[in-house]
């Protein structure tokens, strides 16, 4: 197995294993992976896994080929289930075997993942997704995420709060369609 794939597997398992009871929804997991990589880049000028992340309408996500390969290679340790939630189908990752051994993540890399879990794990997936849409690497990238843009984060963007009042946030969540949201961020990204 290639080193970056092993690191990605370790990071994926580590994040999923932090959700004990019901596992973690795929949307949240993709954002936790992204924020772990972005925050690590901000401090170390490199990402943990070396895996490419891409911009799509759902926010930043890792290379789908690498993700699918990781799911196959971790099938003794993780299960990926489809569930119904509020009339929608969601994908949930759960640990089924705790005998996983981390061979490639450093203590520093695991510490960064732990910080991201502490900061973001209690947020609902939709809010975490919206925060990722506001992150400079996502905003400034056209297709492949360029983590160098993490240096354009403002101090307030490094918290887990959206930069809106509670009323604005509630109205935003109700009133902006997914298409409108995408157009809004495309516009913001193109501004000088």
C-alpha positions as CSV (number, residue, x, y, z in Angstrom):
1,X,0.0,0.0,0.0
2,X,1.3,3.5,-0.9
3,X,2.2,5.6,2.1
4,X,-0.4,8.3,1.4
5,X,-3.1,5.7,1.2
6,X,-2.0,4.2,4.5
7,X,-2.0,7.7,6.1
8,X,-5.5,8.4,4.6
9,X,-6.8,5.0,6.0
10,X,-5.3,5.8,9.4
11,X,-6.9,9.3,9.5
12,X,-10.2,8.0,8.2
13,X,-10.4,5.2,10.8
14,X,-9.2,7.6,13.6
15,X,-12.0,10.1,12.8
16,X,-14.7,7.5,12.5
17,X,-13.6,5.8,15.8
18,X,-14.1,9.1,17.7
19,X,-17.9,8.6,17.1
20,X,-18.7,5.8,19.5
21,X,-22.5,5.1,19.4
22,X,-24.1,5.8,16.0
23,X,-21.1,6.3,13.8
24,X,-20.6,9.4,11.7
25,X,-22.6,10.7,8.7
26,X,-20.5,10.8,5.5
27,X,-21.0,14.5,5.0
28,X,-19.6,15.3,8.5
29,X,-16.7,12.8,8.0
30,X,-15.7,14.4,4.7
31,X,-15.6,17.8,6.3
32,X,-13.6,16.5,9.3
33,X,-11.1,15.0,7.0
34,X,-10.8,18.3,5.1
35,X,-10.5,20.5,8.2
36,X,-7.8,18.1,9.7
37,X,-5.8,18.5,6.5
38,X,-6.3,22.2,6.2
39,X,-5.5,23.0,9.8
40,X,-2.4,20.8,9.7
41,X,-1.3,22.6,6.5
42,X,-1.7,26.0,8.1
43,X,0.8,25.0,10.8
44,X,3.1,22.7,8.8
45,X,2.9,23.8,5.1
46,X,1.9,20.3,4.1
47,X,-1.2,18.1,4.4
48,X,-1.1,14.9,6.4
49,X,-2.1,12.3,3.7
50,X,-0.9,13.8,0.4
51,X,-4.4,12.9,-1.0
52,X,-6.0,15.4,-3.3
53,X,-9.2,17.1,-2.2
54,X,-11.7,18.5,-4.7
55,X,-14.3,21.3,-4.7
56,X,-17.9,20.2,-5.4
57,X,-21.3,21.5,-4.6
58,X,-21.3,19.6,-1.3
59,X,-18.0,21.2,-0.2
60,X,-14.5,19.9,-0.1
61,X,-14.1,16.1,-0.4
62,X,-11.1,13.8,-0.8
63,X,-10.4,12.0,-4.1
64,X,-13.3,9.6,-4.5
65,X,-11.0,6.8,-5.8
66,X,-8.8,7.0,-2.7
67,X,-11.9,7.1,-0.5
68,X,-13.4,4.0,-2.2
69,X,-10.1,2.2,-1.9
70,X,-9.9,3.1,1.8
71,X,-13.4,1.8,2.4
72,X,-12.5,-1.5,0.8
73,X,-9.2,-1.9,2.6
74,X,-10.8,-1.0,6.0
75,X,-13.8,-3.3,5.6
76,X,-12.6,-5.5,8.5
77,X,-12.7,-2.4,10.8
78,X,-15.4,-0.1,9.4
79,X,-18.8,-0.6,8.0
80,X,-20.5,1.8,5.7
81,X,-24.3,1.7,5.9
82,X,-27.2,3.4,4.1
83,X,-29.9,4.7,6.5
84,X,-33.1,6.7,6.2
85,X,-33.1,10.0,8.1
86,X,-36.0,12.5,7.8
87,X,-37.1,10.8,4.6
88,X,-33.6,11.0,3.1
89,X,-31.0,8.4,2.5
90,X,-27.7,9.0,4.3
91,X,-24.4,7.2,4.5
92,X,-23.0,6.4,7.9
93,X,-19.6,5.0,8.8
94,X,-19.3,2.9,12.0
95,X,-16.4,1.0,13.6
96,X,-17.0,-2.7,13.8
97,X,-13.5,-3.8,14.9
98,X,-11.4,-1.8,17.4
99,X,-8.2,-3.8,16.8
100,X,-6.9,-1.4,14.3
101,X,-3.3,-0.4,14.6
102,X,-2.1,3.0,13.4
103,X,1.2,2.6,11.6
104,X,1.7,5.8,9.7
105,X,0.2,8.8,11.5
106,X,2.6,10.7,13.7
107,X,1.6,11.9,17.2
108,X,1.5,15.5,15.8
109,X,-0.9,14.4,13.0
110,X,-3.2,12.5,15.4
111,X,-3.2,15.6,17.7
112,X,-4.4,17.8,14.9
113,X,-7.2,15.3,14.2
114,X,-8.1,15.3,17.8
115,X,-8.3,19.1,17.9
116,X,-10.6,19.1,14.8
117,X,-12.8,16.5,16.4
118,X,-13.1,18.6,19.6
119,X,-13.8,21.7,17.6
120,X,-16.3,20.4,15.0
121,X,-17.7,17.0,16.0
122,X,-20.8,18.3,17.9
123,X,-21.9,20.5,15.0
124,X,-24.7,19.3,12.7
125,X,-23.5,18.2,9.3
126,X,-25.3,21.0,7.5
127,X,-23.6,23.7,9.6
128,X,-20.2,22.0,9.2
129,X,-20.7,21.9,5.4
130,X,-21.6,25.6,5.3
131,X,-18.5,26.4,7.3
132,X,-16.4,24.5,4.8
133,X,-18.0,26.5,2.0
134,X,-16.7,29.6,3.6
135,X,-13.1,28.4,4.1
136,X,-10.6,30.2,1.8
137,X,-9.1,27.0,0.3
138,X,-12.6,26.0,-0.9
139,X,-13.6,29.5,-2.0
140,X,-10.4,30.2,-4.0
141,X,-10.1,26.8,-5.7
142,X,-11.6,25.9,-9.0
143,X,-11.5,22.1,-8.9
144,X,-8.6,20.7,-6.8
145,X,-8.3,22.3,-3.4
146,X,-5.2,24.4,-2.9
147,X,-4.5,24.3,0.8
148,X,-2.1,27.2,0.5
149,X,-5.2,29.5,0.6
150,X,-5.6,28.4,4.3
151,X,-3.2,31.3,5.1
152,X,-6.0,33.7,4.1
153,X,-8.2,32.6,7.0
154,X,-9.1,35.4,9.4
155,X,-8.9,34.6,13.0
156,X,-12.7,34.4,13.3
157,X,-12.8,31.8,10.5
158,X,-10.7,29.4,12.6
159,X,-13.6,29.0,15.0
160,X,-16.6,26.7,14.4
161,X,-19.1,29.5,14.2
162,X,-20.6,31.0,11.1
163,X,-20.0,34.7,10.9
164,X,-23.7,35.5,11.2
165,X,-26.1,36.4,14.0
166,X,-28.4,33.5,15.1
167,X,-31.3,35.1,13.2
168,X,-29.3,35.6,10.0
169,X,-28.1,32.0,10.3
170,X,-31.6,30.7,10.7
171,X,-32.9,32.7,7.7
172,X,-29.9,31.7,5.6
173,X,-30.5,28.0,6.4
174,X,-34.2,28.4,5.4
175,X,-34.0,30.7,2.4
176,X,-30.9,29.8,0.3
177,X,-31.2,26.9,-2.1
178,X,-28.2,24.6,-2.8
179,X,-27.9,26.2,-6.3
180,X,-28.1,29.7,-4.8
181,X,-25.5,28.8,-2.2
182,X,-23.2,27.6,-4.9
183,X,-23.7,30.7,-7.0
184,X,-23.1,32.9,-3.9
185,X,-19.7,31.3,-3.2
186,X,-18.7,31.3,-6.9
187,X,-19.3,35.0,-6.9
188,X,-17.4,35.5,-3.6
189,X,-14.5,33.5,-4.9
190,X,-14.2,35.6,-8.1
191,X,-14.2,38.9,-6.3
192,X,-10.8,40.6,-6.1
